[in-house]
């Protein structure tokens, strides 16, 4: 499992010192700069609304990322190592893209108002989601048609096409007579031999011939008058014999062969098309997701630390076994950010109130509310869990 933390801490006018403070407390973690442009801040109400919207988009795009990878895995049969080698963002592997992230100003102009930037990202992802649904619908339709063709080609004698099994010499067709073909369960072949002539009147005696057999059914022919076809089929069904709706027709056989070939070609073409589209669009999905993460850091940092913006965004990749300890070390170091008013606000949002003995202007011990605020940190922090292509994931 690969985990990144995208966090921001107050810079206090010296971003380099803030970076060193974080570096000194994350131990063996990898640490990277995460540069953000200076966005237009707007109003407090706008930032609060965006904070909620961005959280929803973040979760949605993470799910879309997982869907892209699962779909590719299903369509191609590739393992995670193979997928990791072909899924690129701006010509980089995903890990490298995250570690070297820079805002794509050509794609998402940073001089626009924050709501416009978010709307632009949402529109681009909406188009991708719609295209994915359309392509999957088309592919599933042709896949179902292909499954029907294969079932006719490879199923048992009760369902598979009889083209190529029944030969012209097996058929009697005249103004009054017709050869029918009946799939008889292997356990009922004796019953068929003893009763088929008496299922209805006008069955030609001793006309049954064995045409083919498989592990489940034996295909027999019988000759009868056309006027009793329906009655014979009903009586045969009652006896658990399956009368196949089949008339020998070479022209129809050729049409079926051509149709089957076309369906196979269409399925292969659509598979290639959707696979290439998924590979090509994957980078846009990841880019949108990480840009949303970046906006979340900016918006939450302004809400948390105030204006003018004076914070340092930093990317940290902690060793998994040490992640909890490292997070606690950071929380302890930045505990001074958790003033009584801030903690009270967070506790109120969580449905709790501040202990009465704590004065409004006194320092507040955030650990008193650890059971409520277990995921809360005094600094801004968002996870980027890149677990989709873990080597040990099935």
C-alpha positions in Angstrom: 0.0 0.0 0.0 1.3 3.5 -0.9 0.1 6.4 1.1 0.8 10.1 0.6 -0.1 12.9 2.9 -0.9 16.3 1.4 -0.6 18.7 4.2 -0.1 22.4 4.9 1.4 24.2 7.9 1.7 27.9 8.8 4.7 29.4 7.2 5.0 32.4 9.5 6.7 34.3 6.7 9.4 31.7 6.2 8.3 28.8 4.0 11.8 27.2 4.2 11.7 27.1 8.0 8.2 25.6 7.9 9.5 22.9 5.4 12.4 22.1 7.8 10.1 21.9 10.8 8.0 19.2 9.0 11.1 17.5 7.7 12.6 17.2 11.2 9.5 15.4 12.5 8.6 12.9 9.8 11.7 10.7 10.3 12.4 8.4 7.4 9.4 9.7 5.4 9.9 11.0 1.8 9.0 14.7 1.6 8.4 16.8 -1.4 7.4 20.4 -2.2 3.9 20.8 -3.4 3.7 24.2 -5.1 0.4 26.0 -5.5 -0.5 29.2 -7.4 -2.0 32.1 -5.5 -5.7 31.7 -6.2 -8.3 34.4 -5.9 -9.7 33.9 -2.4 -13.2 35.4 -2.7 -15.5 35.5 0.3 -15.6 33.4 3.4 -19.0 32.0 2.5 -17.7 31.0 -0.9 -14.7 29.2 0.8 -17.0 27.4 3.2 -19.3 26.2 0.4 -16.3 25.1 -1.7 -14.9 23.1 1.2 -18.0 20.9 1.3 -18.1 20.6 -2.5 -14.5 19.7 -2.9 -14.8 17.0 -0.3 -17.6 15.4 -2.4 -15.6 15.7 -5.6 -12.6 14.2 -3.9 -14.4 11.1 -2.9 -16.2 10.8 -6.3 -13.0 11.1 -8.3 -11.2 8.6 -6.1 -14.1 6.2 -6.9 -13.8 7.0 -10.6 -10.1 6.3 -10.5 -10.8 2.9 -9.0 -13.5 2.2 -11.6 -11.1 3.0 -14.5 -8.5 0.6 -13.2 -11.0 -2.2 -12.4 -12.5 -1.8 -15.9 -9.1 -2.0 -17.5 -8.1 -5.0 -15.4 -11.3 -6.7 -16.4 -11.0 -6.0 -20.1 -7.3 -6.7 -20.6 -6.7 -9.3 -17.9 -3.5 -7.5 -17.0 -2.1 -7.7 -13.5 -1.3 -4.6 -11.5 2.4 -4.5 -12.5 1.3 -4.5 -16.2 -1.3 -1.8 -15.6 1.1 0.4 -13.7 3.5 0.3 -16.7 0.8 1.6 -19.1 -1.2 4.0 -17.0 0.6 7.4 -17.2 -0.3 11.0 -16.3 1.4 13.6 -18.4 3.8 10.9 -19.6 4.7 10.0 -16.0 3.9 7.1 -13.8 1.2 8.0 -11.2 3.7 8.1 -8.2 6.1 10.3 -10.1 3.2 12.6 -11.1 2.0 13.0 -7.5 5.6 13.6 -6.3 6.3 16.2 -8.9 2.9 17.8 -9.1 2.6 21.3 -10.5 -0.6 23.1 -11.2 -1.6 22.8 -14.9 -2.4 26.4 -15.6 -3.0 25.7 -19.3 -5.8 23.3 -18.4 -7.2 24.9 -15.3 -6.4 28.6 -15.3 -5.5 29.7 -11.8 -6.4 33.4 -12.5 -10.1 32.4 -12.5 -12.3 32.5 -9.4 -12.2 29.4 -7.4 -15.8 28.4 -8.1 -15.0 28.7 -11.8 -12.0 26.4 -11.5 -13.9 23.8 -9.6 -16.8 24.0 -12.1 -14.4 23.5 -15.0 -12.8 20.4 -13.4 -16.3 19.1 -12.6 -17.5 19.6 -16.2 -14.4 17.8 -17.6 -15.0 14.9 -15.2 -18.7 14.8 -16.0 -17.9 14.4 -19.7 -15.5 11.6 -18.9 -18.1 9.8 -16.7 -20.7 10.2 -19.4 -18.4 8.8 -22.1 -17.4 5.9 -19.9 -21.0 4.9 -19.4 -21.8 5.2 -23.1 -18.7 3.1 -24.1 -19.4 0.4 -21.5 -23.1 0.2 -22.6 -22.0 -0.3 -26.2 -19.4 -2.8 -25.3 -21.7 -4.8 -23.0 -24.4 -4.9 -25.7 -22.0 -6.4 -28.3 -20.5 -8.7 -25.6 -24.0 -10.1 -24.9 -24.5 -10.6 -28.7 -21.1 -12.4 -28.8 -22.1 -14.6 -25.9 -25.2 -15.6 -27.7 -23.2 -16.5 -30.8 -20.7 -18.5 -28.7 -23.6 -20.3 -26.9 -25.0 -21.3 -30.3 -21.5 -22.5 -31.4 -20.4 -24.2 -28.2 -23.5 -25.0 -26.1 -25.1 -28.4 -25.8 -27.4 -29.8 -28.4 -30.5 -28.3 -26.8 -29.3 -24.7 -27.6 -26.4 -24.7 -30.0 -26.9 -24.0 -33.7 -27.5 -27.1 -35.8 -25.7 -25.6 -38.8 -22.9 -27.8 -39.6 -24.4 -30.7 -37.6 -27.4 -31.4 -39.7 -26.7 -32.3 -43.3 -28.9 -32.0 -46.3 -29.3 -35.8 -46.5 -30.7 -35.8 -42.9 -33.7 -33.7 -44.0 -37.0 -34.7 -45.7 -39.0 -31.7 -46.9 -42.1 -32.0 -49.1 -45.5 -30.5 -49.4 -46.8 -32.6 -46.6 -43.8 -34.1 -44.7 -41.1 -32.5 -42.6 -38.1 -33.7 -40.6 -37.9 -32.4 -37.1 -34.8 -32.5 -34.9 -35.2 -33.4 -31.2 -32.6 -33.0 -28.4 -33.2 -35.9 -26.0 -31.5 -36.0 -22.6 -28.9 -38.7 -22.5 -30.9 -40.5 -19.7 -34.0 -40.6 -21.9 -32.8 -42.1 -25.1 -34.5 -45.4 -24.6 -37.8 -43.7 -23.8 -37.4 -41.7 -27.0 -36.9 -44.8 -29.1 -39.9 -46.5 -27.6 -42.4 -43.6 -27.7 -41.6 -41.1 -30.4 -43.9 -42.8 -32.9 -46.8 -42.6 -30.5 -46.4 -39.0 -29.4 -49.0 -38.0 -32.0 -50.6 -39.4 -35.1 -48.9 -39.1 -38.5 -45.4 -39.8 -37.3 -43.6 -41.9 -40.0 -42.7 -45.2 -38.4 -39.0 -46.1 -37.9 -38.0 -42.6 -39.2 -35.9 -41.6 -36.2 -32.1 -41.3 -36.8 -29.3 -40.4 -34.4 -27.7 -37.3 -35.8 -25.2 -36.2 -33.0 -24.5 -36.6 -29.3 -22.7 -34.8 -26.5 -22.3 -35.2 -22.8 -25.9 -34.1 -22.1 -28.1 -34.7 -25.1 -28.5 -36.8 -28.2 -29.9 -35.2 -31.3 -32.5 -37.4 -33.2 -34.5 -36.7 -36.3 -38.0 -37.9 -37.0 -40.3 -37.4 -40.0 -43.9 -36.4 -39.6 -46.7 -34.6 -41.3 -46.5 -30.9 -41.1 -50.1 -30.6 -39.8 -49.1 -32.2 -36.5 -45.9 -30.3 -35.9 -47.3 -28.2 -33.0 -49.0 -31.1 -31.4 -45.8 -33.2 -31.6 -43.7 -30.4 -30.1 -46.1 -30.0 -27.2 -46.2 -33.8 -26.5 -42.4 -34.0 -26.8 -42.0 -31.1 -24.3 -44.2 -33.0 -21.8 -41.9 -36.0 -22.2 -38.8 -33.7 -21.6 -37.7 -33.9 -25.2 -36.7 -30.6 -26.9 -37.9 -30.1 -30.5 -35.4 -27.7 -32.1 -36.8 -25.0 -34.3 -34.6 -25.7 -37.3 -35.0 -25.9 -41.1 -32.1 -26.7 -43.3 -31.3 -23.5 -45.3 -27.9 -23.0 -46.8 -28.5 -19.3 -47.4 -29.5 -18.8 -43.8 -26.4 -20.7 -42.7 -24.2 -18.3 -44.7 -26.0 -15.3 -43.2 -25.5 -16.6 -39.7 -21.8 -17.3 -40.4 -21.3 -13.7 -41.7 -23.2 -12.2 -38.8 -21.2 -14.2 -36.3 -18.0 -13.1 -37.9 -19.1 -9.4 -37.9 -20.0 -9.6 -34.2 -16.6 -11.0 -33.4 -14.9 -8.2 -35.3 -17.1 -5.6 -33.7 -16.3 -6.9 -30.2 -12.6 -6.9 -30.9 -12.8 -3.4 -32.4 -14.8 -2.0 -29.5 -12.5 -3.7 -26.9 -9.5 -2.0 -28.5 -11.3 1.3 -28.7 -12.5 1.4 -25.1 -9.1 0.1 -23.8 -7.2 2.8 -25.6 -9.8 5.4 -24.5 -9.4 4.3 -20.9 -5.7 4.5 -21.1 -5.8 7.9 -22.7 -8.5 9.3 -20.3 -6.9 7.9 -17.2 -4.4 10.7 -17.0 -7.2 13.2 -17.1 -9.0 11.5 -14.2 -5.9 11.4 -12.0 -5.1 15.0 -12.9 -8.5 16.2 -12.0 -8.4 14.2 -8.7 -5.0 15.6 -7.6 -6.0 19.2 -8.7 -9.1 18.8 -6.5 -6.8 17.7 -3.6 -4.7 20.8 -4.2 -7.7 23.1 -4.1 -8.9 21.4 -0.9 -5.5 22.2 0.7 -5.7 25.8 -0.4 -9.3 26.4 0.7 -8.9 24.6 4.0 -5.6 26.4 4.7 -7.2 29.8 4.2 -10.1 28.8 6.4 -7.8 27.4 9.0 -5.0 29.9 9.1 -6.6 33.0 7.8 -5.7 35.7 5.3 -3.5 36.8 3.8 -2.4 33.2 2.9 0.8 32.3 4.6 1.2 28.5 4.6 3.4 25.9 3.1 1.8 22.9 1.2 4.0 19.8 1.5 3.7 16.2 0.3 4.8 13.5 2.6 5.1 9.7 1.9 5.4 8.1 5.4 6.6 4.5 6.0 3.3 2.7 6.6 4.4 1.1 9.8 5.4 4.5 11.3 2.6 6.6 9.9 0.5 6.7 13.1 3.6 7.7 15.2 4.7 10.3 12.7 1.3 11.8 12.5 1.1 12.1 16.3 4.5 13.8 16.3 3.3 16.4 13.9 0.1 16.8 15.9 2.1 17.4 19.1 4.4 19.9 17.4 1.5 21.9 15.9 -0.7 21.6 18.9 -0.3 25.3 19.6 -2.6 25.9 16.5 -5.5 24.3 18.4 -6.7 27.3 20.4 -9.7 27.1 22.6 -12.0 28.8 20.0 -10.9 26.5 17.2 -11.2 23.4 19.2 -14.6 24.5 20.5 -15.8 25.1 16.9 -14.6 21.6 15.9 -16.2 20.0 18.9 -19.5 21.8 18.2 -19.4 20.6 14.6 -18.9 17.1 16.0 -21.9 17.4 18.3 -20.0 18.0 21.4 -19.4 21.1 23.6 -16.3 22.3 25.3 -15.9 21.4 29.0 -17.3 24.3 31.2 -14.1 24.6 33.2 -12.1 25.7 30.1 -12.0 29.4 29.8 -12.6 30.9 26.3 -9.1 32.4 26.0 -7.2 29.5 27.5 -5.2 26.9 25.7 -7.3 23.9 24.9 -6.0 20.3 25.1 -7.1 18.7 21.9 -6.7 15.2 23.4 -9.7 15.8 25.6 -11.8 15.3 22.4 -9.7 12.5 20.9 -12.6 10.2 20.8 -14.6 12.7 18.7 -11.8 14.3 16.7 -9.7 11.2 16.0 -9.2 12.1 12.4 -8.7 15.8 13.1 -5.3 17.4 13.1 -4.3 20.9 14.1 -2.8 21.4 10.7 -4.4 20.7 7.3 -3.9 17.2 6.1 -5.5 15.0 3.4 -4.6 11.5 2.5 -3.8 10.4 -1.1 -4.2 6.6 -0.8 -2.6 5.2 -3.9 -3.6 1.6 -3.3 -5.2 0.7 -6.6 -2.1 -0.9 -8.2 -0.5 -2.4 -5.1 1.6 -5.4 -6.1 -0.2 -7.7 -3.8 -3.7 -6.6 -4.8 -5.8 -9.2 -6.7 
